[in-house]
Amino acid sequence: MTRRVRVHRLGPVPYGEAHELQERLVNARIRGAIGDTLLLLEHPPVITLGRGAKEENVLLSPERLAALGFEVHEIGRGGDVTYHGPGQIVGYPILDLAPDRKDVRRYVKDLEELMIRVAAGYGLEAARIDKLNGTWIGSNKIGAIGVRISRWVTMHGFAFNVSTNLDHFGVIVPCGIQGKGVTSLERELGREVELDEVMDRIEARFAELFDATLERADAAPLAGVDPSAWAPEPWRDARGT
């Protein structure tokens, strides 16, 4: 089934603001007030704690993190602790997986495959590691995944390291995985890469994997949508990963 997806490139967005926007978009998508949507953006330095986060995987105190300029947010996605920051492309698909893609494992694998194909376009061999989510080059993670699915509408998504300050990952145990490292596109290539160029490739691979026609949107994601369509509404998760 071919789907139409509106893409919004939002630039740098504080994490809390982006999270609130996602929740509103999910509500609107569940109610049919908007179509499928893909947000592409960056965050200022932030540590996010998923439902499975363990305290010991955050290596600095809240006070020290704040002094270093890191925000900390507890959120409803699956997974442990992760970092977002400048130079990392974060993708938040707001998709209704019904009726033909109601398979959480397939959805997660599609997001992994998206980043594998983007890396391959730069001549890099990225892959999965058994029992570990995300996209890896050797034992170093280049792309992370954490999703939440409510009434088969997706929230959260993926994060792909382009020119990310990898030292920032040192304040956590990324995704709670001991003995593994992180990497970025620029580190692997040994040269600078424009974020917009990588976003172009992400969009192209997204269209392939989700059998989608993408439409670049200039207006704000909720422009013209009645606020009653995105007002809070209780729901129960189908599953989170």
Order of alpha helices (4+ residues) and beta strands (2+ residues): beta-alpha-beta-beta-alpha-beta-beta-beta-alpha-beta-beta-beta-beta-beta-alpha-alpha-beta-alpha-beta
